Structure formats: structure tokens, C-alpha cells
């Protein structure tokens, strides 16, 4: 996997993204411990999960059949 597109998780250009209510400056996306502080590992693990047969059979298949969203387990923002 050469192009994991993890760049969007990092504030590489040090853009001023303001601060949190706590006063902490916002920068890179916070990663869970299992990602080992690696955006590439974070994306890789998510891709692996999405490629599981279970996901294809239970989620992607429903969406392809155009079943109503409320009948799936998706949360849409």
C-alpha cells in the first residue's frame, strides 16, 4: 500500500486552526493508542477493517441495494 492518503490527518502547513475551549492549540488529528502515533497505520487499519467480508456483506451490500439508511447501522453526520 503505497498511497495511504494519511496527509489529511496532519497539519503539515501549520495552519492556524484556532484553539480548543481548554486553550490548547489545535494541530494534527489525535490518534488512538493502537495507531502507534502513525497516521499511515491509522489509515491502514481502517482500510483492512473495511475490506473484511463482514463489512461487505452487512454494510456495503445494503447500501448498494439502496435500502433506507435508517435500516443500516450507519451514523451520518
Residue, then its C-alpha position, 0 to 999 in steps of 0.5 A: x500500500x503505497x498511497x495511504x492518503x494519511x496527509x489529511x490527518x496532519x497539519x503539515x502547513x501549520x495552519x492556524x486552526x484556532x484553539x480548543x475551549x481548554x486553550x490548547x492549540x489545535x494541530x494534527x488529528x489525535x490518534x488512538x493508542x493502537x495507531x502507534x502515533x502513525x497516521x499511515x497505520x491509522x489509515x491502514x487499519x481502517x482500510x483492512x477493517x473495511x475490506x473484511x467480508x463482514x463489512x461487505x456483506x452487512x454494510x456495503x451490500x445494503x447500501x448498494x441495494x439502496x435500502x433506507x439508511x435508517x435500516x443500516x447501522x450507519x451514523x451520518x453526520 
